């Protein structure tokens, strides 16, 4: 597959890095020659210097025979024009674009083949907002990922001392919870992946990924760590696009305060939000935070457009007594530096956006993809097709499927029924199969596993 990526910024660079080691022909276009040179030295890909929406530049980049266009520049308008050019001049089959402005997104019918021919719209702010909202609904979780339209969730938690299962073998999970079905699909211990088996012993500080039906998630979390009280009071640092979207999403359910340093923006936020309190405060001002009783807050979400402000305000909030702090961090080096320290959760917007894009890039019938652990691991929801003669999975039990090393099937969704993937569960045609890969280099092997033989057609 030939993929043309427009924009070598944080999102474009992350996508290129995720795909470069797979069997894709990648070309990246950008106006910044220095960034392109760094990307070319780092990855074995082709780069083209020039304007991302100009037909001659797109032609030089190979748009006339590209299978997919991914427009992720910092300009909505450039992304839209590039998609229009590729549709009109080159008939590019699939066009994906990042569109951030709500002015475009709220125009019903605008994005269609008759008007603006974009096949898939990605709104990075919306993706990040949804991630944070899920974390606020599950106190203590490091990640919460939806599959099968929310019927199944994959959750990462850190196992704490005195947790009921710490020091126990995984097989005792069913003894502790006879009425709840769940499966641990991966454990990361001191940064290294451990393939879980029935005799695997959970240790304190393990990062445990488990899968269960949505209604059982909090019960399973309580077995791995101390039970957290539900969040009630949330403080959001930053009133930009993500800050306002997050406040809108959670203000019906939580007591919300939004901190914004720009007085004019504060007035706009006050008119936009219904219940949230808007405060003209610098999120790094210790005395101002104390005046607003920050020690009584359950969660602090730093979502400004400045990594340093997000990190410093989160560290300050933690020192002042906030139970859980989350920080939006764009620079990958910063994410690795702060994750797991005083900052409970570091959120990477480019990784969140990459997950949304990968869903449309993967071969076979892949419904959803989540990129995990800074792109090293993946969780995939794939649909099984065919029959026992044309498929490598249909008609087989979990124990009989030849999975690539480091790959675990966590659950199967059959219609409205959620089946946790124990060894004797049999895969049927049209089942949604949810897999966890500790090594994303095995993605191609998983894709081949779910491709249907020619006799099916």
N, C-alpha and C positions, 0 to 999 in steps of 0.2 A: 504494500500500500504506500502510495506517495502522498505525503502530508506537507502542506505549506503553512508555516506558522508566521503570522504577521505580528511583529513586536517582540523584541528581545529583552523586555523588562523582567520583573520578578516572576510574573505569571508565565510569560512566554518562555523564559529561560528554564523554569521549573518543569514545564511540559516537555520541552526538548530534552532535558536531562532524564526525565522519566521514560521517554520513548527511544532515546538514542541507542540503548543496549538491546533493543528488540528489533525484530525484522521489519523495520519501517525505513522508508527513504525520506529523510527529514531535510527540509530547507527552511531557514529562518531569514526573514527580511526585517531590516530596521534602518533608520537614518543615522544611528550612532555607530560609527565605524569601530570605535574602541571597544564597545560592548560586544560587537560581533566578533572581533578578533579574540577577545577573552573566551567567548563561547566556543569558537572554532578550535582554539588551543585545548580547551577542556574536553570537548566532545568531538567525535568523528562525524561531523555533519557539514552540509554545505550552507554557506551564508551569502546573502546578497545585500549590498549597500544601496539604499535608495528609499524613496517615499512609498509607503505600503499601499497606497491607493492608486498609484499611477499605472496605467495599462502596460507601458513599456517595461517598467520594473517587474511587474507581475509576470509578464511574458518571459523575461530573463530568468525569473525564479522557477519557471516551469509550470505556470498555472494552466497552460493549454493541455497538459496531460496529468494534472494532479487529481487524486481521488477525493481529497478533503482539504478544505481551507479552514484554518483556525485563526480568527482575527482577534487579537488580545492586546492591541495597542492601548495607550492611555486615553485615546479619543474615541468616543462613541461614533462621531461623524466619520472618522477615517475608517473605522471598522465597518460601518454600514456601506460606505461608498465602495470599499474593497469587495464586499460581498456582491454588490450590484454589478461591478465591473466583471467579476469572475462568473457571474450568472449570464450576463449579456454577451460577453466576448468569448468566454472560454467554456461555458456550460459545465462548470465544476459541479460534480454530483452532490456533495455535502458541504454546506457552509455553516460554520459555527462562529458566533460572535459574542464578545463581552459587551453588554449594554448596561450602563450604570444609571443613567438619568431616568427618573420616574416619568418625566414628560413624554418620553418615547414609549415606555413600558405600559403606560395606562391607556394608550390609544388602541382600542380594540380593532383587530383586523388589519393593522398597519403592517405587521410583519407577515407577509404572505407573498406568494409568487407573483401576484398581480401588482403589488406595491413595493415592498422591500423584501427581496428574496433571501431571507435568512432561515435556515432549517432548524437551528437550535440556538436559543438565547440563554446566555449565562449572565447572571447578575451576582458578582462576587460579594457585594454587601449583603444580599439576601441569603446567600449560602452561609456566610459567617454568622449572621444573626440567628439563623436556624440552629447552627451548632451550639452557640452560647445558650440559647433558650432551652435546648435539650439538657445541657449540663446543669442549668439552674433547676430544672425539674427533677434531677437525680443528684442530690447533694452527696459529694464524695467520689463521684465518677470522674475519671480522667478523659474518657471519650464515650459518647453515646451515638450509635449508628443505627439508622432505620433500614429495614428490609421488608419486602412484601407489603408495601404501602403502610408500614408502621405496625404490622401484626407481630413482627419479630424484631428484636433489638440485640445488637452486639455491644457489649459494655466492657470497658477497661477500668479496673480498679487496682489500687495498691493494697496488698494484704498487710494488715497492721498487727503488732503484738497484741495478744489476748483475743484475737478474732477466733470464733468457734472452730474454724477449719485449719488455722495455722498450726503446723506440726502434724497434721493428719494427712492420710492418703486420700487421693481424689475419689476413690471408690466409696468412701464414707459420706460423700456429698448426698447420695440418695437416702442414706440412713438418717442423716440430719434433717432432710427435707423430703419426706415420703410423698407429700402431695404436690411437689413442685418438680417439673422435669426441666433439666438444664444440662449443658455440656460446656466444659472448659476446652476451648479450641487452641489456646496458646498461652504459654507463660514466658515472660522475659525476666531473667534473673541477672542482675548486674550487667544489663545491656545485651545479654546473649539469649537466644531463643532456646526453649526447652520444649520438645514435643511431648505433650501430656499423655500419660497412660494411667490406668487404674491405680498403679502403685507409686505414682509421682507424689511426693510430699510437698505441700505448700509451705514456703518459708516467709517470714516477715520481710517486707519490702519487695516481694515479688510483684511484678505487674501482670495481672491475671486478666485474660480476655475470655469472657464467657458469653454464651448465647442462650436466649430463652424467649418465651412468649412475652409480649409487652407487659402483661399484668403481673408477671412473676419477677420482674427485674429487681425491684427494691427488696424483695424477700431474699434473693440470692446475694445481693450486695451485703445484707446484714450478716450473712454467714462468713464473709471474707474480711470484714472490718467492723469496727464499732458502728452502731446504727446512728446515722446523722439525723438531727432534727430537720424538718423541712425548712427551706429558706422562706423568710417573710420580708426582710428589708434589704433592698438592693441599691447600691450606689454605682452609677455609670459615669466614668470620667471621659468626656468628649461628646460634643453634640453634633458631630458630623453625620454623614449618611448612615453609618453603622449605628452610631449612638441613638439617633432618632428612630431608626427602624426597630432597634432592640427595645427602646422605651415603649414604643407603640405596641409591640408584641406582648410585653410582659406586664404593662401597667394595669390590666384588668385583674391580675392574679397576685401581684406583689405590691408592697409599698416602695415606690421608686423615687430616687433623687438623681437628677442629671446635673453634672458639673460642667460648665462651659466658660472659657476665659474671655470670649468675645461678647460684649454687651449686646450688639445688634443681633447676633445669632441667638442669644438668650431670649430676646423678644420674639423671634420667629418660632423658637421651640415652644415658648409659652402659649402661642396661638395654635400650634399644631397638636400638642399633647393635651390629653383630657384630665388625667388624674396625677400624672407625674409632676413632682416639684422641680422647677428649673432654678439653678443657683449660679450666679456669676462669680465663680470661684476658680482659682488656680488649683488643679488637682495635686500639685506638689507643695502646697502651702500647709504646713503642719498645724498651725494654729487655727486656720479656717476649717480644716477637717475636724479638729477637736470641737470647735464651736457647733458643728453640724452632727455631733454625737456619732462619729464614725465607729467608735468602739461597739456600738449597738448594731451595726450592720452585719448581716449574715454573709453577704458576698459583695465583692468590689470588682467591677469590670472596666479595665482601662482600654478604651478603644479609640484613642486619638490617632491622628495620622503621623505621630512622631514616636518611634520605637523607644527612644530614651525617656521621654515623658511617661510612656506607658510602664516601662520597667521601674523607674524611680517612684512613681505614684503607687504602684502595686506593692513595692517593698515597704514604702511608708505605711500604707494601709494595713499590711500584715503586722508590722511592728506596733501599730496602734490598736490591734486587737480584732481585726476582721477575720472571720472563720475561714473563708476561702477567697483567694484572689486569682483573677484571670487577666492575662495581659495579651493584647494583640501585638504580635511581633512579626515584621516582614522579613528581616534579615535572618537567613538560616543559621548563621553562626551564633546569633543571639539566642535563638530557640534552644539550641543544644546547651548553651551556657547556663540558662536560667531554669529550664524545665526540671522540676523535682526538688528545687531548693526552697527558698522562702516563697517563691511564686509557685502556686499550686499547679496552674495550667497555663502553658504558653500556646497561643492559637496562631497558626500560620495561615494567613489568608490565601496565599498561593497554593498551599497544599490542599486546602478545602476546595478551591476552584478547580484544581487539577483532578480531584476525585469526580467532580461533576462532568468534566470533559472526557475522562477515560471511559465512562459509560458508553459514549457514542463512538469510541475508537476501537474498543475490543471486538475481536471476531467472535463467531458463534452468536447465539442469542443471549446477550448479556444485558440484564435489566438495570443493574446498578453496580457501581464500583466505588469503594472507599480506599483511598491511599492512606497508609498508616505508617507511623514511626518514621516520619520525614521521608516517605517514599520507598522505604526498604521493604515493607510488607503491604499486602493488599487483602481486602475482603471483597468477594465477588458474589453476586446473585445471578445465576445462570439458569436458563430454562432447558429442560431435557426434552428432546423431540425424537420421533421415530419409534422403533420397536426393538426387540431383543436381537434382531438380525442386522439392523442398520445403525444401532447406537451402542457405544461402549459403556453406557451407564444404565439405560432403560432395561428393566427386568432383572437387574442385579441387586443384591443386598449390599449394604455399605462395606461389609468386610470383603466382598468379592471385587470391588472396584479397584483397579490398579491406579492409585493416586500418585502423582509426583511426590518425591520426598519433601517433607516439611509442609504438606498440604493436608488440611483437615476439613471434612464436611461437618458443619455444625448443626444444620437444621434443614428440613424439607417442608415447603408449604404447598399443600394440595388443596386448591380451592380456598375455603375458609379455615382449613385444619392445619395446625402447626405440629409437625412431628420432629422431635429432637432426634438427631441422627445417631441412634445406637446401632450396634453392629448388624442386627437382624432386620433393620428397616429396609424395605425394598423400594427402589426408585421406579416411578411410573412415568409414562409420557405426559408432558405438560407440567410436571412438577417443577417448582422453583427451588433450586438447590443452592444453599448458601455455604460458601467455602472460605476458609482462611488460609492464606499463603504467607508463611514467615519469610519466604524469599521470593520477591516479585519476578525474579528471573525464570520462575517456573510457570509464568502466566501463559506462555505459548503452549506448553504441554497441557494445561488445563483447558485452553481453548480447543485444542485438537480433541480432547476427551469428549467435549460436548458438540462437536460437529457431526452431522448426520452423514452416513455413507450414501453414495450415489444411488444405490438401489432404492432408497427411500423416495426418490423423485421419479 
